[in-house]
C-alpha cells in the first residue's frame, strides 16, 4: 500500500504543497515542448508537401546551426552570417531537389525515406569535415537574443523564467502562425498539398514539382535554422544535438504527420509530460523517465489512435 500511495497520491500531494515547483516544472516542460514542436514542424512541412518522411531533419538542425557559428567565427557580423546561412539552406534545398528528389519522382515512399537516410549521413560527414567535431557555442548576444532570467517570487517560493526561453516561445509561435497561414491561404500552399496527394496528378494540372520541392525543403531548412539557434542557446551545438530530433517522432505520432496544429499540441504534451513524470515520479522509479516517457506515450497512441490527435484516419477500400 505504501508503494501505491507513493506512486498515485504522493506526487499530487507534492504538487499541492509546493506550487512554485509545479509552476517551474510546467514552464520548463512548456519550453521543451515548444522546441520539440519546432523540430516536428520541419518533418510536417516536408511530409505534407512531398509525402517524404525526412529522417535528415535532425541533422539539418545541427548543420544550419554550425554553419551560422562557423561563418561568424570567420569574422562575419552575426546578422550577415545569419543571412548567408539562409542562403546556404536554400542552396541545400536546390541540391536535394536536383540530386535526390528529381531522379526519384514517382518512386515508392520507402525509397524516398531511405534516400533521406543517405542525406543524413552525407551531412554528418560533410559537416564534420567542414566544422570539425568539437562542440560550438551559439552566438546568442550578437543575434540580440536576451540573456539572464526573470524571477517571480510567490506561491511559497520563486519561479525562474529564462529570457531566452521566453524568446523561443514567442519566435516559435510567430513561425507557426506564418506557416499555417501560408499553407492554408496561399496558392503555393495549396499546390504543396496537391503534390503530397499525387505527383502525377500535380504534374497533370501544371504544378512544377521542382519548384514546390525547393520551396518546402527551403522552408524546412529555415525552421531547422531557427531550431538550431534556440536549442544551441540552451546548450552547446555539436552533432549529438541530432539525438534531440528523435523526440520529434513521439510528437508526430501524437499530433499526426500532416498537421501543423498537431505538431504544436503534440510537442506541448510531450514536453510537459516528460518534465512532470521525471520530476515527480522519477525518484520513485530510479530516474531516467524523461528519456523513455515520450516513446511509451507514443506507443499508447499507436495502439489506440494511430493517426494521432489531428491526423486523418486512413480507410483503404478493397
C-alpha positions in Angstrom: 0.0 0.0 0.0 2.9 2.4 0.8 4.3 1.9 -2.8 0.8 2.6 -4.3 0.5 5.7 -2.2 3.9 7.0 -3.3 3.0 6.4 -7.0 -0.6 7.5 -7.2 -1.0 10.0 -4.3 2.4 11.3 -3.2 3.2 13.3 -6.4 -0.1 15.1 -6.3 0.5 16.0 -2.6 3.8 17.4 -3.6 2.1 19.5 -6.3 -0.4 20.9 -3.8 2.2 21.7 -1.1 4.8 23.2 -3.4 3.0 25.1 -6.2 6.2 27.0 -7.0 8.0 23.8 -8.0 4.9 22.7 -10.0 4.8 26.0 -12.0 8.6 25.8 -12.6 8.3 22.3 -13.9 5.3 23.2 -16.1 7.3 26.2 -17.6 10.3 24.1 -18.3 8.1 21.5 -19.9 6.4 24.2 -22.0 9.7 25.5 -23.3 10.9 22.0 -24.2 7.6 21.2 -25.8 7.7 24.3 -28.0 11.2 23.4 -29.2 10.2 19.8 -29.8 7.2 21.1 -31.8 9.6 23.3 -33.8 11.6 20.2 -34.8 8.4 18.3 -35.6 7.3 21.2 -37.7 10.1 20.6 -40.2 9.0 17.0 -40.5 5.4 18.0 -41.1 6.3 20.6 -43.8 8.1 18.1 -45.9 5.7 15.3 -45.4 2.7 17.5 -46.2 4.3 18.7 -49.5 6.1 15.6 -50.8 4.9 12.6 -48.8 8.5 12.1 -47.7 9.3 11.4 -44.0 12.6 13.3 -43.8 14.9 11.4 -41.4 17.5 14.1 -42.1 15.6 16.9 -40.4 17.6 16.4 -37.2 21.0 16.7 -38.8 19.7 19.7 -40.8 19.1 21.5 -37.5 22.8 20.8 -36.5 24.1 21.7 -39.9 22.3 25.0 -40.0 23.4 26.0 -36.5 27.1 25.0 -37.2 27.0 27.0 -40.5 25.9 30.1 -38.7 28.5 29.7 -36.0 31.2 28.9 -38.5 30.5 31.9 -40.7 30.5 34.2 -37.6 33.8 32.7 -36.4 35.3 33.5 -39.8 34.8 37.2 -39.0 31.4 38.0 -40.5 28.9 40.0 -38.4 26.2 37.9 -36.8 23.3 39.1 -39.0 25.4 38.8 -42.2 26.3 35.2 -41.1 22.6 34.6 -40.4 21.6 35.8 -43.9 24.3 33.7 -45.6 23.2 30.7 -43.6 19.7 31.2 -45.0 21.3 31.3 -48.5 23.2 28.0 -47.7 19.9 26.3 -46.7 18.4 27.5 -50.0 21.4 26.0 -51.9 21.0 22.8 -49.9 17.3 22.7 -50.8 18.1 23.1 -54.5 20.8 20.4 -54.3 18.4 18.0 -52.6 15.8 18.6 -55.3 18.2 18.2 -58.2 20.3 15.3 -57.0 18.0 13.3 -54.8 14.3 14.0 -55.4 14.2 14.6 -59.1 15.6 11.2 -60.0 13.2 9.5 -57.6 9.9 11.1 -58.9 7.0 8.5 -58.6 9.2 6.1 -56.6 7.8 4.4 -53.5 7.7 6.2 -50.2 10.1 3.7 -48.8 12.7 4.5 -51.4 12.3 8.2 -50.7 12.6 7.6 -47.0 15.8 5.6 -47.4 17.2 8.5 -49.5 16.8 10.8 -46.5 18.9 8.3 -44.5 21.7 8.7 -47.1 21.3 12.5 -46.9 21.6 12.3 -43.1 25.0 10.6 -43.2 26.2 12.8 -46.0 25.5 15.9 -44.0 27.1 14.3 -40.9 30.3 13.5 -42.8 30.4 16.8 -44.7 29.6 18.8 -41.5 32.4 17.1 -39.6 34.8 17.7 -42.5 34.0 21.5 -42.6 33.3 22.3 -39.0 35.1 19.6 -37.0 33.6 17.5 -34.2 34.1 19.9 -31.2 31.1 21.5 -29.6 30.4 25.1 -30.6 28.9 28.0 -28.6 25.8 29.7 -30.1 26.2 33.4 -30.7 23.1 34.5 -28.8 24.2 38.0 -27.7 25.3 39.0 -31.2 21.9 38.0 -32.5 20.2 40.2 -30.0 18.8 37.3 -28.2 18.2 38.1 -24.5 20.2 36.6 -21.6 19.6 36.3 -17.9 16.4 35.4 -16.1 13.2 36.9 -14.7 12.4 35.7 -11.2 8.9 35.7 -9.8 8.5 35.4 -6.1 5.4 33.9 -4.8 3.5 30.6 -4.5 5.6 29.8 -1.4 8.9 30.2 -3.2 10.1 31.6 -6.5 9.9 30.7 -10.2 12.6 31.5 -12.7 12.0 32.3 -16.3 15.0 32.4 -18.6 14.7 35.2 -21.1 16.0 33.1 -24.0 13.2 30.6 -23.2 10.6 33.4 -23.4 12.1 34.5 -26.7 11.9 30.9 -28.0 8.2 30.6 -27.2 7.5 33.9 -28.9 9.5 33.2 -32.1 8.1 29.7 -32.4 4.6 31.0 -32.1 5.1 33.6 -34.8 6.7 31.0 -37.2 3.9 28.5 -36.7 1.3 31.2 -37.3 3.0 32.3 -40.5 3.4 28.8 -41.8 -0.2 27.8 -41.0 -1.5 30.8 -43.0 1.0 30.1 -45.8 -0.3 26.5 -46.2 -4.0 27.3 -45.8 -4.4 30.6 -47.6 -1.9 30.9 -50.4 -1.8 29.4 -53.9 1.6 27.9 -53.3 0.3 26.3 -50.1 -2.5 24.6 -52.0 0.0 23.4 -54.6 2.1 21.9 -51.8 -0.8 19.9 -50.6 -1.7 18.8 -54.2 1.9 17.5 -54.7 1.7 15.5 -51.5 -1.5 13.8 -52.7 -0.2 12.7 -56.0 2.9 13.6 -58.0 1.3 12.6 -61.3 -1.9 14.5 -60.6 0.0 17.6 -59.7 2.1 17.4 -62.9 -1.1 17.0 -64.9 -2.5 20.3 -63.8 0.7 22.2 -64.4 2.3 22.2 -60.9 6.1 22.2 -61.0 7.4 19.5 -58.7 10.8 21.0 -58.8 9.7 24.5 -57.6 7.4 23.0 -54.9 10.1 20.7 -53.5 12.7 23.5 -53.4 10.3 25.8 -51.6 9.3 23.2 -49.0 12.8 22.0 -48.3 14.0 25.6 -48.0 11.2 26.3 -45.6 12.2 23.2 -43.6 15.8 24.5 -43.7 14.7 27.8 -42.2 12.8 26.0 -39.5 15.9 23.9 -38.8 18.0 27.1 -38.5 15.6 28.6 -36.0 15.5 25.3 -34.1 19.3 25.2 -34.1 19.6 28.7 -32.7 17.1 28.1 -29.9 18.5 24.7 -28.9 22.1 26.0 -29.3 21.3 28.9 -27.0 20.4 26.4 -24.2 23.4 24.2 -24.7 26.4 23.8 -27.0 26.0 22.9 -30.6 27.5 19.6 -31.7 26.4 16.5 -33.6 24.9 14.9 -30.6 22.1 17.5 -30.8 20.7 15.4 -33.6 19.5 12.9 -31.0 17.1 15.6 -29.7 15.3 15.4 -33.0 14.3 11.8 -32.2 11.9 13.4 -29.6 10.0 14.8 -32.6 8.9 11.2 -33.5 6.6 10.8 -30.5 5.4 14.4 -31.1 4.4 13.4 -34.7 2.7 10.2 -33.5 0.6 12.2 -31.0 -0.2 15.1 -33.3 -0.4 13.5 -36.7 2.1 13.6 -39.5 0.2 16.1 -41.6 -1.0 18.6 -39.0 0.8 21.8 -38.1 -1.5 22.3 -35.0 -0.9 18.7 -34.2 2.9 19.3 -34.1 2.3 22.1 -31.6 -0.1 20.2 -29.4 1.9 17.0 -29.5 5.1 18.9 -28.6 3.5 20.5 -25.6 2.1 17.2 -24.4 5.5 15.5 -24.7 7.4 18.4 -23.2 5.2 19.0 -20.2 4.5 15.3 -19.7 8.2 14.2 -19.6 9.1 17.0 -17.2 6.3 16.2 -14.8 7.0 12.5 -15.0 10.7 12.9 -14.4 10.3 15.4 -11.5 7.5 13.8 -9.6 7.7 10.1 -10.5 11.4 9.8 -11.4 12.7 9.4 -7.9 10.2 6.5 -7.3 11.3 4.7 -10.5 15.1 5.1 -10.4 15.2 8.2 -12.6 15.6 8.5 -16.3 11.9 8.8 -17.0 12.5 11.8 -19.2 14.3 9.6 -21.7 11.7 7.0 -22.3 8.4 8.5 -21.3 7.7 10.1 -24.7 8.1 6.8 -26.5 5.8 4.9 -24.1 3.2 7.6 -24.6 3.6 7.3 -28.4 3.2 3.5 -28.1 -0.1 4.0 -26.3 -1.3 6.3 -29.1 -0.1 3.9 -31.8 -2.3 1.2 -30.2 -5.5 3.2 -29.6 -5.2 6.2 -32.1 -2.5 5.5 -34.7 -3.5 8.6 -36.8 -2.8 10.9 -33.9 -4.9 13.6 -32.4 -5.2 15.7 -35.5 -4.3 13.2 -38.2 -6.8 11.9 -40.7 -7.9 8.3 -40.4 -6.9 6.3 -43.5 -9.5 3.9 -44.7 -8.5 1.6 -47.5 -11.3 0.0 -49.5 -10.7 -3.2 -51.3 
